[in-house]
Amino acid sequence: MSESTVAAASGPSLDDNGKNGLWLICKRCGSKIVEPGVALFVDQERRLPAMEKKAGIELSADGEALSSYFKLTDMMQFENVGFTLPHQGRKFLICADCEIGPIGVVELDSPSEFWVALDRVVADASGAAAAKARPQFSS
């Protein structure tokens, strides 16, 4: 991927409505998570556990304080996302393909607010990261 197609984590590419201007892609496997123009950028601090495979996510109060998120209001807006089991009033968002996460969170008292951490995904103009990262199998 060239630097011109990938947005740096420190500065999101936004459209005129303050929504993601690029595809949001899994950092690990390149799977497409959210298409452009769907998620509103919000600067709001939330804590997330360290990135792990689903089976290894340490669900504790500790974690990393992140303040740049993309907010979605309907789970059907995702292209590819999974959820952990509920823990202390929250479910964590994970990549449905490689199960790495958490990439975000949904608070069970606000079930129509899905928060994807900017630092936990890659933004890509074409979604090409997904095509390049997926293994090719012969039949």
Helices and strands as residue ranges (DSSP letters): E 6-7, E 23-26, E 32-34, E 40-48, E 52-53, G 54-56, E 64-72, G 75-77, E 82-83, E 90-94, E 100-101, E 104-107, E 114-117, G 118-120, E 121-124, H 128-133
